[in-house]
Amino acid sequence: MKQQRLGSTGLEVSEVGLGTFEWGHRVDAAVAQRLVDEYVGAGGNLIELPSSGVHAAQVLSQLRLSEEIVLVARVGVSMSEPSHIEVGLGRARILDQVDSLLRTTARSHIDVLILDVFDADVDRAETASAIDTLLTLGKIRYVGVSHHAGWELAEMRGAGVPIACALTEYSLLNREAENDLLPAANYAGVGLIAGASLGRGVLSDKYRRGTPQDSRFAVGELTDYVGAYLDERSTRVLAGVRKAAAALGVTTADIALAFNRYQGITSSLVSARTPEQLSQVVSSEVELEPEIAEVLDQIS
């Protein structure tokens, strides 16, 4: 698996990142260890914890991890209970959440801290000061943003937050980042990490002949999440992806990751639930010819 620098920093990350969306839920520590071993064996080094990912962090603390692992974790969102979510980038919240993450994961530092919300109510200087404190203490090494528009990214940088990357959902089924965030990030030398890079699993083509019983769409709380991409437009896009995959003799997941690679995405996150699922994507090195990329661009 290839690695490339995260934006204009000296940090190198693998072009496929390992998401932990279901760790602590449908993925226990034993399976997570197998996933990590498979991933690292293929040359991967980036593991991402989801927002309010307490369960995933607890699982991660039980694993044997290579020193090469780059841990990406988020702050800015608090969930005291399932129905109550608080967001903000005040100094106390950021410092407290980082300390909590470090305790839970049993790590000395977080490699990339993601500010998972844009907080219009807190002075940007306060957020920048908290980040500077964490960098000085060595508790974090780089900082990124998520759920930020292009102008919000620019404002954070202008306030002195040294943003290395932006994490956003991006795939052939969701290219909204191209309208605003992607140009701003490219201009600023900020790397892009694509969440849900397989279109929430739809681009793996697992739903072609119905709904697998162990799929996310079959799980009650994730039905709406996946169902948003099981519409008429997505069906048309997936039909084109199938044609491209058939022409190249690869899988639809190969095409999805190759498109992101062609678009300059630094790392595409996949949240595989089994080693078998992971093995299908970690070895993916398809490079798209411009003609095929143009067709995919037009249909999506």
PyMOL commands that set and color helices and strands:
alter all, ss='L'
color gray80, all
select helices_A, chain A and resi 29-41+54-60+91-105+124-137+150-158+176-179+181-188+202-204+216-218+220-227+232-248+252-262+275-282+290-299
alter helices_A, ss='H'
color red, helices_A
select strands_A, chain A and resi 3-5+12-14+16-19+46-48+70-75+77-81+84-87+110-115+140-146+163-169+191-195+267-270
alter strands_A, ss='S'
color yellow, strands_A
deselect
rebuild
show_as cartoon
